[in-house]
Amino acid sequence: MQRATGVIDIDSDSGSSTPRKRADARRNQQTLLDAAAAAFVASGVDVPVRTIAAAAGVGIGTIYRHFPTRADLIVAVFRHQVEACAEAGPILLADSATPHTALGQWINLFVDFLITKHGLAEALQSDDPTFETLHAYFLDRLVPVCAQLLDTAAAAGEIRPDVEAYELLRGVGNLCIGAGNTPRYDARRMVELLIAGLRHHA
């Protein structure tokens, strides 16, 4: 996306930064990333910037200030979603009735992420060097979270102990390929069957 001309950044400030202004800027950026992610899913990564700005309730100039190019915005959305998924793991473990329940809920979030990521897939497979490190980042953040969920469920005797996190995430990813493109195929149901199959049977 090219920088628009004649756009006034209504969110810029000429004074010195204060903690409150920095906090507001972070909230604006989170809102913007959520809006961009939803827009990418609904309309693809070429969705007009004004659509994202309107959904986020910010000026177009704010988007260009944070993300000068569309590639920058795509990378930020990807990282934002990976972080949300990673941070959910320990929370689900603490709040769920059993580790297996936490694992199932987290895998559902992972499926949500994958389906959203497929909206970014074409862009992420481009030759743009901006995207080169994203796959490694994805694995570095999510494999350890999945491993913690698996280890906890296995230690509780709920699932078989011989499942590796990378193997499971790769399997779930394969089940999600083409999700939404074939009415007769329900990827979520297949993933549920996979998670149910992890149960430890004496």
C-alpha positions as CSV (number, residue, x, y, z in Angstrom):
1,M,0.0,0.0,0.0
2,Q,1.4,3.3,-0.9
3,R,1.4,6.3,1.4
4,A,-1.6,8.5,0.8
5,T,-1.0,12.1,0.1
6,G,-2.8,15.0,1.8
7,V,-3.8,12.8,4.7
8,I,-3.9,14.4,8.2
9,D,-2.9,12.1,11.0
10,I,-5.5,13.0,13.6
11,D,-3.8,10.9,16.2
12,S,-0.3,12.4,16.1
13,D,0.7,14.7,18.9
14,S,3.2,17.5,18.8
15,G,4.0,17.5,22.5
16,S,6.2,15.3,24.5
17,S,5.0,11.7,25.0
18,T,3.5,10.8,28.3
19,P,2.7,7.4,29.8
20,R,-1.0,7.9,29.1
21,K,-0.4,8.9,25.5
22,R,1.8,5.8,25.0
23,A,-0.9,3.6,26.6
24,D,-3.5,5.2,24.3
25,A,-1.2,4.6,21.3
26,R,-0.8,0.9,22.3
27,R,-4.6,0.5,22.6
28,N,-5.1,2.2,19.3
29,Q,-2.6,-0.2,17.7
30,Q,-4.2,-3.3,19.2
31,T,-7.7,-2.1,18.0
32,L,-6.2,-1.4,14.6
33,L,-4.6,-4.9,14.4
34,D,-7.9,-6.6,15.4
35,A,-9.7,-4.6,12.8
36,A,-7.1,-5.4,10.1
37,A,-7.3,-9.1,10.9
38,A,-11.1,-9.2,10.6
39,A,-10.9,-7.2,7.3
40,F,-8.2,-9.6,5.9
41,V,-10.4,-12.6,6.7
42,A,-13.5,-11.0,5.2
43,S,-12.0,-9.3,2.1
44,G,-8.4,-10.5,1.7
45,V,-5.2,-8.6,2.3
46,D,-5.9,-6.1,-0.4
47,V,-8.8,-4.6,1.5
48,P,-8.8,-0.8,1.2
49,V,-6.9,0.9,4.1
50,R,-9.9,3.2,4.6
51,T,-12.0,0.2,5.5
52,I,-9.6,-0.9,8.2
53,A,-9.3,2.6,9.5
54,A,-13.1,3.0,9.7
55,A,-13.5,-0.3,11.5
56,A,-10.7,0.6,14.0
57,G,-12.1,4.1,14.5
58,V,-8.8,5.8,13.7
59,G,-7.6,8.1,10.9
60,I,-5.9,6.7,7.8
61,G,-2.8,8.5,8.8
62,T,-2.5,6.5,11.9
63,I,-2.3,3.3,9.9
64,Y,0.5,4.7,7.8
65,R,2.4,6.0,10.8
66,H,2.4,2.6,12.5
67,F,2.7,0.5,9.3
68,P,4.2,2.4,6.3
69,T,3.6,-0.6,3.9
70,R,0.9,-3.2,3.6
71,A,3.6,-5.9,4.2
72,D,4.3,-4.2,7.6
73,L,0.7,-4.4,8.5
74,I,0.3,-8.1,7.4
75,V,3.4,-9.0,9.5
76,A,2.0,-7.1,12.5
77,V,-1.4,-8.8,12.2
78,F,0.3,-12.2,12.0
79,R,2.4,-11.6,15.0
80,H,-0.5,-10.1,17.0
81,Q,-2.5,-13.3,16.4
82,V,0.4,-15.6,17.2
83,E,0.9,-13.8,20.5
84,A,-2.8,-13.9,21.4
85,C,-2.8,-17.7,20.8
86,A,0.4,-18.2,22.7
87,E,-0.7,-16.2,25.7
88,A,-4.0,-18.1,25.9
89,G,-2.3,-21.5,26.7
90,P,-1.3,-20.9,30.3
91,I,-4.6,-19.0,31.0
92,L,-6.7,-21.9,29.7
93,L,-4.6,-24.4,31.8
94,A,-5.3,-22.3,34.9
95,D,-9.0,-21.8,34.2
96,S,-10.2,-25.1,32.7
97,A,-11.6,-28.0,34.6
98,T,-9.0,-30.4,33.2
99,P,-5.8,-30.2,31.2
100,H,-7.5,-32.1,28.3
101,T,-10.2,-29.5,28.3
102,A,-7.6,-26.7,28.2
103,L,-5.8,-28.5,25.3
104,G,-9.0,-28.9,23.3
105,Q,-9.9,-25.2,23.8
106,W,-6.5,-24.1,22.9
107,I,-6.5,-26.2,19.7
108,N,-9.8,-24.5,18.8
109,L,-8.1,-21.2,19.1
110,F,-5.2,-22.5,17.0
111,V,-7.7,-23.6,14.3
112,D,-9.2,-20.1,14.4
113,F,-5.8,-18.7,13.8
114,L,-5.1,-21.1,11.0
115,I,-8.3,-20.3,9.2
116,T,-7.5,-16.6,9.6
117,K,-3.9,-17.2,8.5
118,H,-5.2,-18.8,5.3
119,G,-6.5,-15.4,4.5
120,L,-2.9,-14.2,4.6
121,A,-1.4,-17.3,3.0
122,E,-0.9,-15.8,-0.5
123,A,0.8,-12.8,0.8
124,L,2.9,-14.8,3.2
125,Q,4.1,-17.0,0.4
126,S,5.3,-14.0,-1.6
127,D,9.0,-13.2,-2.2
128,D,8.8,-10.2,0.1
129,P,11.7,-10.5,2.5
130,T,9.5,-8.9,5.2
131,F,7.8,-12.3,5.6
132,E,10.9,-14.5,5.7
133,T,11.1,-14.9,9.5
134,L,7.4,-15.4,10.2
135,H,7.3,-19.2,10.0
136,A,10.1,-19.6,12.5
137,Y,8.5,-17.1,14.7
138,F,5.2,-19.0,14.5
139,L,6.9,-22.3,15.6
140,D,9.1,-20.7,18.3
141,R,6.0,-19.2,20.0
142,L,3.4,-21.9,19.6
143,V,5.2,-25.2,19.8
144,P,6.3,-24.6,23.4
145,V,2.8,-23.6,24.5
146,C,1.3,-26.7,22.9
147,A,4.0,-28.8,24.5
148,Q,3.1,-27.5,27.9
149,L,-0.5,-28.4,27.4
150,L,0.3,-31.8,26.2
151,D,2.8,-32.5,29.0
152,T,0.3,-31.4,31.6
153,A,-2.5,-33.5,30.2
154,A,-0.2,-36.5,29.9
155,A,1.0,-36.0,33.5
156,A,-2.6,-36.0,34.6
157,G,-3.1,-39.4,32.8
158,E,-5.6,-37.9,30.5
159,I,-3.8,-38.4,27.2
160,R,-1.2,-40.7,25.8
161,P,2.3,-39.5,26.5
162,D,3.9,-40.0,23.1
163,V,2.5,-37.1,21.2
164,E,4.9,-34.3,20.2
165,A,3.7,-30.7,20.0
166,Y,5.1,-30.1,16.5
167,E,3.6,-33.3,15.2
168,L,0.2,-32.3,16.6
169,L,0.2,-28.8,15.3
170,R,1.3,-30.0,11.9
171,G,-1.5,-32.5,11.8
172,V,-4.1,-29.9,12.8
173,G,-2.7,-27.6,10.2
174,N,-3.1,-30.3,7.5
175,L,-6.7,-30.9,8.6
176,C,-7.4,-27.2,8.2
177,I,-6.2,-27.0,4.6
178,G,-9.1,-25.9,2.4
179,A,-11.4,-25.2,5.4
180,G,-14.4,-23.3,4.1
181,N,-13.8,-24.2,0.5
182,T,-15.7,-27.5,0.5
183,P,-19.2,-27.5,2.2
184,R,-19.0,-31.3,2.8
185,Y,-15.8,-31.0,4.7
186,D,-15.9,-29.8,8.4
187,A,-12.3,-29.2,9.5
188,R,-13.3,-28.4,13.0
189,R,-15.1,-31.7,13.4
190,M,-12.0,-33.6,12.1
191,V,-9.8,-31.7,14.6
192,E,-12.2,-32.6,17.4
193,L,-11.9,-36.2,16.5
194,L,-8.1,-35.9,16.5
195,I,-8.1,-34.3,20.0
196,A,-10.6,-36.9,21.3
197,G,-8.2,-39.6,19.9
198,L,-5.4,-38.4,22.2
199,R,-7.3,-39.7,25.2
200,H,-5.4,-42.3,27.3
201,H,-7.1,-45.6,27.2
202,A,-6.1,-48.1,29.9
